[in-house]
Amino acid sequence: MCKYQRNVERRKQTGDPANYTLQGLPKYYSSNSKNLPTRPKSVEEVKKSRPTPTAVANVTPQKAAKTARPEELWIRLARELSFGDLTKQEAVEEREEWYAEHAYYLANVSKRAARYIFYILENLESRGMPADLALLPFVESSYDPFAYSHGRASGLWQFIPSTAKHVGLEQNWWYDGRRDVISATDAALDYLNDLNKRFDGDWLLTLAAYNAGAGTVNKAINKNTRKGLPTDFWSLNLPKETENYVPKMLALVKIFQNPASYNLTLPKVPNSAHFVAVDTGTQIDLAQAAKLAEISVDELYRLNPGFNRWVTAPDGPHRLLIPTRKSKAFKQRLAKVPPRDRVRWQRYTVERGDNLIGISREHHVDVATLRASNQLDKDLLKVGQVLLIPDAGNGLSPLKGLNRGQASSDASRLQHTVASGDTISDIADKYGVKSTQINNWNKLASNATIRPGQKLVIWGKAPNTSNQGIIRKVGYKVRNGDSLSLIASRFNLRIRDIAEWNSIKTSQYLRPGQSLTLYVDITHADL
């Protein structure tokens, strides 16, 4: 029992009115109760023949007690956790006390996890993997599928681009599989399973390798072997982040085995599927899909965070996660919408000076889509040629930042002063107008270069700073060869904004290792 638990028990015995019970669960769900729900057998009972420390680390998932299936997901999780005997370390207790003193944080993350954790638990069970791994996204991403780290890791399971490619997760202009709940979970469990085999079933070394890389862990093991030292996780010299990472995970195991004893109130989450995967068969506008499902576009996007745009990817995956209670009606309504009507199109007439790259930027589609949609085998366009372009539906996109919209009829004359790093396309996005309109208003050629300090006339509304996609604050460490221009390009930002956020000059030289704060739209950045 950690210090925080002792304080809770002491207050309880003196009649403190604080709430010690798990919301929605009987008050007997506490650490000293004889009526505690059936717990899994101890590691010693399951593996009597493995008394050594190494054997203790090789925990296999334990079967839940053969009682009625619990209606509450957190009860199920508590019963199925099996890493309990691996938590008896001082480093774990330190993290345990931090979590216990910040119970509101765990309550908030648990609420966010409610959408996804049942799916993860079911997959762990079907694979015969420890239920404890369902807690890993607490450490990795705080169960936020839009989480993005300074190391370019993204999604619930925080895959970096190179590892995502290794495990087969697709990343393109339309779609990022690292954020896809189904694809990323399947890939993460495959990866964890492979790592576990590589480390002979030792789950602590597996978790360390998931964080630091198998090569780093192997190197530490080999170093200890040469010195005749133990090679369990606690004996290895690993990166500081990894030495903290595993105890964080184990501390969560202790807490979720008996949350009531930590005065932790968890949201009510039924032990049933929150969503159903529905095969759409074709590309579909997400705003239209949300309307068919009778849910908000925001909710649809949080269940389907892998899509970068206002429409699903042309080449798939052709499925949407829909809340279970809405899935039947959604399927019926979807069946009545012909594939040709699932994406709106607009007709664009090619003007003098137009090219595919310029048109794609202006309409927020990629060049490959323009080619495919119009059966173009070359990039040469003719004046007067008509192109079909996917239409975001006049502002009905899932995220405002994914469809900048058109200038309104009550536009007024504005003046924009060009800043370093500005482009016509950026300025058009900012004011919700077309690049060609800015060129016409200012009598600029389509390929004209604009200069810092130049004044441009804009007919439109003042820019709406809330007109953004999924924005995350990112701590970025400058690398060798980095410049403000390069960083701005990588994260689809403006140099001026980066300078303002970090109180530096746009001409300032960056030092390797220097820390920068960025506010990144992760659906548009080059992650």
Number of C-alpha atoms within 10 A of each C-alpha: 10 15 12 19 19 13 13 17 20 12 14 15 9 8 9 12 8 10 13 22 21 24 14 12 15 11 15 16 20 21 17 10 10 9 12 14 17 14 16 19 15 14 23 13 10 14 14 10 9 15 11 8 10 15 16 18 21 21 22 19 21 21 16 19 15 7 8 6 12 15 13 16 19 26 24 20 23 23 22 24 24 26 27 18 15 21 19 13 13 11 17 23 21 15 19 27 18 13 20 23 15 12 18 14 14 21 15 15 19 22 15 17 22 20 18 21 24 22 19 19 23 15 17 20 15 9 13 13 19 20 28 23 21 22 23 22 21 21 16 22 20 20 25 22 26 22 23 27 19 16 15 16 21 27 27 28 27 27 27 18 18 12 15 21 14 11 15 14 20 17 17 11 17 21 23 24 25 32 30 25 23 19 17 27 23 17 20 20 18 14 16 19 17 13 22 20 12 15 18 12 19 21 26 23 27 26 22 23 21 19 20 18 15 17 10 15 25 17 14 17 21 14 15 17 12 8 8 9 13 13 19 15 22 15 12 20 17 18 15 9 11 19 18 15 20 24 24 22 25 27 25 23 28 24 22 23 23 21 25 24 25 28 22 25 21 23 20 17 20 15 19 15 16 19 19 17 15 16 12 19 11 18 19 24 23 27 25 22 23 19 14 18 23 14 15 13 21 16 14 22 20 17 23 21 25 28 23 25 25 28 25 24 22 15 10 14 20 16 17 21 21 24 20 14 13 15 20 14 12 20 16 12 14 18 10 8 11 10 14 11 11 18 21 16 16 12 12 14 12 17 14 10 12 17 16 18 14 17 21 16 16 19 19 18 18 15 17 13 18 20 16 11 15 12 10 13 8 8 12 9 17 14 11 11 11 15 20 16 20 20 20 25 17 10 17 17 23 27 22 16 23 23 24 24 21 15 16 12 9 8 12 12 10 13 11 14 14 17 18 17 19 17 16 21 16 17 20 22 23 18 23 22 22 22 21 20 14 20 18 13 12 13 10 14 11 17 11 10 9 17 14 11 11 10 14 17 15 22 20 19 18 16 13 10 9 8 17 17 19 18 17 15 15 18 15 17 16 18 14 10 9 14 19 22 17 13 19 19 15 13 18 17 23 19 22 18 17 21 18 11 12 12 10 14 13 18 12 10 11 17 14 13 11 10 15 18 15 22 16 20 21 21 26 20 14 14 17
